């Protein structure tokens, strides 16, 4: 195991180097101990897959008895605990001695695949405004590699860009259950939900005129906020949704708060979310 270029024993001395490698490929760190029988069962499975994948991921073995400081840093309380790192941060994990098929599925969600090059090409076409071309490429990619969730998500994004909300939602529904609640999929589903609510809604200038005539026109307030979200003017949208919360929490079954939560999903790790949450909390408490 020590002779493999794809497997490394993680120690305090080389920990930084191992984390640096995670900027290039996924790094799978197996937290184990010599007394742990399930660890002994899982170890050869991980080693076999590391050799089979030939550098598409790096396997790190961390002995929790010898490297207690690192184990404590990640709050390891039960082993085997396998964490996957990208860009120096843990992004996924599993506990226990899973069977090889389950471990392989876990790894496949993160390692590079041949179809990823097609997905990237399709994303570039989509960014250039060629949604139809992107859909054609992604349909081929899914046929060639149906287990690549990145191709499925990209296809849903391209379908959404054409306005085919129903197709995009159906594509999202075809994702494995483990992928459906991940940030990118959840954000796209929230955007589709918001866009669906805009069917038949008046243009922004008409809604603004209605609000000028009647600042308590809650329907216009809500609809204008949704338009701003879809147009990615989040500051304006949040201002309007907070106004709606302040004026009438009962409108649309607390629509202001519900739409704000969708905005947070859309923005993910954007630093503005913290500011928006504080403003919302000031109204709730």
MOSULVEN-V758587 format. One line per field, one symbol per residue. psi: psi as a letter, one per 30 degrees, with the letter a starting at -180 (. if undefined). A space follows every 50 residues. Layout:
psi: ???
//
This chain:
psi: effkfgkkkkleegeeeeeefffelkkjkjjllffjeeefeeefeeeeee eefhgflkkkjjjfefheeeeeeghjfklkjjkkkkhgkkflllklille eeeeeeeffflklefeeeeeeeeeeeffgieeeeeeeeeeeeeeifgjfe eeeeeeeeeeffgieeeeeeeeffklefffgleeeeeeeeeeeeeeffkg klleeeeeeeeeejfgieeeeeeeeeeeeeggieeeeeeeeeeeeeejff khhheeeeeeeeeeeefcgkffeeeeeeeeeffe.
//
